[in-house]
Amino acid sequence: MIMLSELQAKEVIIVNSGRRLGHIVDLEIDPITGKIIAIILLAKTSTGGLFHKPEEVLVYWEQIVTIGTDVILVTDTYEQPYVVDSPSVQ
């Protein structure tokens, strides 16, 4: 079993280009199944000022190639396999 704090310590990198996406800040979890749908990262951008809110990047669980000791390798975020609609909460 791996804990969220352990995942947050790993850097997320696109396997094809080597581009560094950043670190995990949160998870998106399906409330019905309890499975992880996506990992949420803060985008590494050079723009923005003191009060600029960083953009969030969603990496769907299916995009994860491997979780190593120091990094998480993923396929490109622009090649997302599908978009998951949030289940309606009743």
PLY file of the C-alpha trace (Angstrom):
ply
format ascii 1.0
element vertex 90
property float x
property float y
property float z
element edge 89
property int vertex1
property int vertex2
end_header
0.00 0.00 0.00
1.18 3.53 -0.75
0.11 6.63 1.15
-0.82 10.02 -0.34
2.10 11.65 1.46
4.48 9.24 -0.30
2.93 10.09 -3.69
3.20 13.82 -2.97
6.96 13.49 -2.49
7.41 12.08 -6.02
7.79 14.33 -9.06
5.46 13.66 -12.01
7.25 13.52 -15.38
5.96 12.94 -18.93
7.68 9.78 -20.15
7.94 10.76 -23.85
9.36 14.28 -23.48
10.88 14.25 -20.00
8.90 17.40 -19.14
8.43 17.89 -15.41
4.83 18.52 -14.44
5.27 19.00 -10.71
4.10 17.27 -7.56
0.72 15.84 -6.57
-1.40 18.13 -4.44
-4.65 16.18 -4.40
-6.54 13.16 -5.73
-9.89 12.86 -7.48
-11.74 9.84 -6.10
-14.96 8.27 -7.36
-17.33 8.53 -4.39
-19.23 5.40 -5.41
-16.37 2.96 -6.08
-13.70 4.61 -3.94
-11.19 4.29 -6.80
-8.75 7.03 -7.77
-9.87 8.72 -11.00
-7.04 11.24 -11.34
-4.11 12.86 -9.62
-4.14 16.65 -9.38
-0.98 18.70 -9.83
-0.23 22.40 -9.72
1.05 23.49 -13.12
4.68 24.59 -13.25
4.46 27.97 -14.97
6.70 31.00 -14.89
3.82 33.45 -15.22
1.79 34.88 -12.43
2.34 37.30 -9.64
1.98 37.35 -5.93
-1.78 36.72 -5.95
-1.90 34.47 -9.03
-3.62 31.13 -8.40
-1.70 28.27 -10.04
-3.55 26.23 -12.64
-4.44 22.64 -11.75
-3.48 19.80 -14.08
-5.45 16.56 -14.02
-3.59 13.37 -14.88
-5.99 10.47 -15.19
-5.05 7.23 -13.47
-4.91 5.43 -16.83
-2.14 7.81 -17.95
0.24 6.62 -15.24
2.92 4.40 -16.77
4.81 3.57 -13.59
5.31 4.77 -10.03
8.98 4.62 -9.17
10.91 5.35 -6.00
11.45 9.04 -6.85
9.18 9.81 -9.82
5.83 9.03 -11.39
6.01 8.59 -15.17
2.90 9.49 -17.16
1.81 9.78 -20.78
1.30 13.29 -22.12
-1.54 15.19 -20.43
-2.73 16.37 -23.85
-3.39 12.75 -24.85
-6.01 12.10 -22.19
-7.78 8.79 -22.84
-11.19 10.11 -21.83
-12.87 12.75 -19.74
-14.60 11.49 -16.62
-17.84 13.24 -15.75
-18.24 13.68 -12.03
-20.98 11.42 -10.76
-24.00 13.32 -9.53
-24.33 13.31 -5.78
-27.87 12.70 -4.55
0 1
1 2
2 3
3 4
4 5
5 6
6 7
7 8
8 9
9 10
10 11
11 12
12 13
13 14
14 15
15 16
16 17
17 18
18 19
19 20
20 21
21 22
22 23
23 24
24 25
25 26
26 27
27 28
28 29
29 30
30 31
31 32
32 33
33 34
34 35
35 36
36 37
37 38
38 39
39 40
40 41
41 42
42 43
43 44
44 45
45 46
46 47
47 48
48 49
49 50
50 51
51 52
52 53
53 54
54 55
55 56
56 57
57 58
58 59
59 60
60 61
61 62
62 63
63 64
64 65
65 66
66 67
67 68
68 69
69 70
70 71
71 72
72 73
73 74
74 75
75 76
76 77
77 78
78 79
79 80
80 81
81 82
82 83
83 84
84 85
85 86
86 87
87 88
88 89
